[in-house]
Amino acid sequence: MFLLLSGLIHLAYSLCLQRGYQVADLSVVYPIARGTGPMLSTLGAFLILGETLSGQGVAGLLLVVAGIGLIATQGDLSAFRRPGGQSGVRWGTATGGLIASYTVVDAYAVKALGIAPVVLDWFSNLLRFFLLAPIVIANPRRAIEAMRGYWWIAVGVGLLSPLSYILVLAALTSGAPLSLVARMREMSMMVGALMGMVILREKVGPWRLAGCAVLIAGVILLSGG
């Protein structure tokens, strides 16, 4: 049941994240997605599970919200009234919610149920393959045309994306504290913003970089200092 649930959530996450990339900048969608995951997990624990929210947790939540605001608006609050700014926040937040969901499910699967990280990720990818296969089978020519010139990029994503997550799960199963792994993983927000600037030629600027730094500080506070 947990393998099936993990695969479904990961599929929804992948589709949601890619849709976000279509309508907004990588340097907006990815940091917001990675930042709202811990924020939503903390709010869920407070509202649903009745856990106590400390002063440090409140400060972390405020920093995450401030960081998201800086990333999305680059210091110009009128950006929230523009469709592009709203789309980046909306899709990034939705992706963050799915990140929080699969994090809880997968952590329980590898820690409590003893499922090997490679097996968990392999099954998740296999499930996505079978769920998406009918779309390709229905019109294989369209799929081939869409992939023309992108095969090597697809192979790279197919190798690096599972490997990165397997390393996260392997760190957890080897005894590494979840708080430490979560904090180190969130450094990818800054890397994502920088890659959007260098590779995709997106306009990042000092406001967006400052927002990434504020967001990372908030995540560190949320994960326990």
Secondary structure as UniProt FT lines:
FT   HELIX           2..23
FT   HELIX           26..47
FT   HELIX           55..73
FT   TURN            74..75
FT   HELIX           77..81
FT   HELIX           83..111
FT   HELIX           117..138
FT   HELIX           140..147
FT   TURN            148..149
FT   HELIX           151..173
FT   TURN            174..175
FT   HELIX           178..185
FT   TURN            186..187
FT   HELIX           188..198
FT   HELIX           205..222
FT   TURN            223..224
//
